[in-house]
Amino acid sequence: MDGVGLNHYLLLSATLFAIGAIGVLVRRNVILVLMSLELMFNAANINLVAVSYFRPDLTGQIFSIFTITVAAAEITVGLGLVIALFRNKEAINVDEFNLLKG
Amino acid sequence: MGSLPVTVEDLWAIAPELIVTAAASIVLLWGAFDAPRKRPQQFAWFTLASIVAALVTVLRQTPTDQTYFSGLLGMDAFSMFFSVLFLISAGFAVAASIRFLDDHGAHHPEYYFFLLTALLGMMFMARAVDFVSLFVGLELQALSVYVLVGYLKNDPKSNEAGLKYFILGAMSSAIFLYAISLFYALTGTTNLAAIAQAIVAGELETSKLTTAALVLMASALGFKIAAVPFHVWAPDAYSGGPTTVSLFITVASKAAAFAVLIRIFIVALEPLQESWVLLLAALAVLTMFVGNIAALTQENLKRMLAYSSIAHAGNVLIGVVAAATTDGDARSFAIAASLFYLFAYTFMNIGAWATVILLRRNGLAGENLEDFAGLASRSYPAFFCMLVFLLSLGGIPPMAGFLGKWYVFAAAINSGWTWLAVVGAINAAISIFYYLRIVVVMVVQDPAEDATLVRSAPLTLTLVAALVMTVAVGIWASPFLDWAASASQLLP
């Protein structure tokens, strides 16, 4: 079992999480923001499954099935909101959503 | 074939949640078949009836130290306290919504469906004793609330508020999940009590990873309770969304997030207390100062109340910090003080938002400070209600808000956080400025000519009930304090 160990997976997921977080904060296109969010969720999933494999303990794998479902619902709601917004204001960049201030 | 893993006991334990689930499903299906949608009010009454039924069921249950569904859910006095709080807030929100939605031409059964699913998520959040159930409950609540904030489809402000809330909320959920996965990596379990045991047994080897997990967890929960510096979504979400939704989420969502925060930090992460208690104290100080100072300059009343709600979260955090650094009776007292604060805050805040719903000008919702001009001469009862709610929010005796602040500060002094109590008191003084500013506008300025009040029986009832409770909890506090004290016993 030398080669790929738990730490490699943790490192991979930390990288993915960082890429996702930067994407959410830096990207201007809402669709790309949603994709970055998905990366953040899946980084956590990699952790859960990897730990579950190396411990070994099944909870993590069950948990990841729950989180995959939740993430799907999350994106559905996000896209719904984007469509509602797009109908009123033909814009997709977050900079253009500036009605609320203060 | 083994036997079913679910027992009758399990089902009785989640009876209130089952009622809410059934009501939500019925509202959705009934709404789909009620094609012309002629009488949307019937959904409101049905929702209200099911909320009352769930409330009665919660009050008939007795707290135990058992866990249900293979250790996923508990039924302690703590979770029951919060369930009652959520159900009361939801009931008020439904009553306040009826006329409001009619006026906005958006009275659809889906509104009540999302209200009920948000309520369901909150109830599960309060009683979850495992990260799996906790996360699913949190997400159920959050997803429903995003939709509710963006509910007014044709109002670009509501859309924008919904999307902003969604992006930051989903990001905080992802951070929360990542923190959970790190704690799972560190301790090998998702059960809150087992995590505490693993920490005590010294299973945490890598201290850097532990720090990262703690910071991520604190920031994710900071997002959920709208603590500064993670509060940027809150003023937008609360001021852009429908006022009735803001009424609901400034109390119920916030209380649910506090239930989760208290359970995670006081139960699971208590052994690591030294590494996070200063972090939470700093969050509390920042939250109070930024919330109160930003509220001073707001012209939009919904935004002002949003910042005030941020500041109030800072006060509750003081109680949590106090609870973390003590043991035994002092800890119970500090948790009870936080719970009592949330309870008192529920009524005064619902009342203040409900008064905003009353106002209308020129066919539009009146949300600005000038819409309150001359309220004292236009309608004395409405003025009197708002006055009581504002004084209570400002912490002036004999209203409920005063006792809430009093007990939280007492708990802080009791556990050696005198400077935190002093900061809280300074902030209470700052907050009185902007609450009194509204009172001055109501008394001194002349009303605008086209300003009207939208009266409806359910909304009046909401106002009266909130008024009675705000005064009653302040004057006749002992039963509510006893209740909060009994609810401060957490599992395990």
Interface residues (C-beta under 8 A of the other chain):
Chain A: L6 L10 S13 F17 G20 A21 V24 V30 V33 L37 M40 F41 A43 A44 N45 N47 L48 V51 R55 D57 T59 G60 I62 F63 F66 T67 V70 A73 E74 V77 G78 G80 L81 V82 A84 L85 R87 N88 K89 V94 F97 L99 L100 G102
Chain B: F131 V132 F135 V136 E139 L143 Y146 V147 G150 K153 N154 D155 P156 K157 N159 E160 A161 G162 L163 K164 F166 I167 A170 M171 S173 A174 I175 L177 Y178 I180 S181 L182 Y184 A185 G188 T189 T190 P235 D236 S239 G240 Q298 N300 R303
